[in-house]
Amino acid sequence: MKAPRTTLAATAAGVLLLVAACGDPGSGGGSADPTSDTNAGGTVCEPVAGDQLVVLEDDQGLQNADNVIPAVNAEAAAADPNLIPLLDQVSDALDTDKLIQLNKAVDIDRQTSSEAAAAFVEDEGLASDDATLGAGKSVVIGAANFSESATLSEIYSAVLKSAGYSTEVQTIGNRETYLPALQSGQITVTPEYAATLTEFLNTAANGADAEPQASGDVDATVEALTTLGADVGLTFGAVSAAQDQNAFAVTQAFADEHDVTTLSDLATACEGGVTLAGPAECPERPFCQPGLEETYGIEITDFTAYDFGLIGDAVRGGESVIGLVLSSDGSLAG
């Protein structure tokens, strides 16, 4: 399960939420002094303050694969062979860096979701050159109640509209609300997240204690999702490379100083340990402190709990080496 989602609505008022507002890589904050120490267990790395955060690659698959994927009402998809191929074009164009930029456009630069979507469709050349594909057909795109989902829904809408569909984007709230609407055909398609939806359907079908079917392997996760979805009237387009999931970030200044790009690099460079910032439940959650320790062998010398929206500030300010963030947050943009 991902950490709670927050918005960056207060950024314009000077309040930095989630992860810190972006700046030039490694600029502004300077370095903590000293930056490392040693003990019998190896180098203990100290925080290095800086304006820009960078996510360290989860190279051993600690986190589940929460890649963006279009979820489609199965009857609607069966009746319209053009629908999913058009959505697949969006998936093919989307990766995490582009998702970060879309979120920056909306959450930080204050564009509307429809404005950001229109620019993305134009920049990526996603508009259909055949406006007859969807002639006479109507599609309702369901958006969850957060800005990323709204922007993805507007991208789907723009692409389908360019192919001649009549489209409508409806914000229908949380998954408990919009999923039944998708199953019933009240909405036709919604942007979803592979691992989260897999486990939502898995526990609904098999109980709260069901063996997890999502993993860090995106192909295996989507295979499980496809099977679970078929049982409840859902089908899926192509999975994108864009991920919105838990991630761990350090400052760019720290990454440059210690030459780290992955969590495995961090374990090697800082054998004596690092400090960690995260939500209060982090020491008990397998995706957080226990995962860093067990999957990567990273020693946590000190953990400090923060409201999720303040974790990025703690890392930027040199209070902790590493912090839990969301991988697609707009303020990760350079």
Salt bridges, closest charged atoms under 4 A:
ASP51 OD1 - ARG316 NH2 3.26
ASP66 OD2 - LYS2 NZ 3.91
ASP80 OD1 - LYS137 NZ 3.17
ASP109 OD2 - LYS104 NZ 2.98
GLU124 OE1 - LYS98 NZ 3.22
GLU192 OE1 - ARG175 NH2 2.86
ASP244 OD1 - LYS2 NZ 3.81
ASP244 OD2 - ARG5 NH2 2.35
ASP313 OD1 - ARG316 NH1 3.79
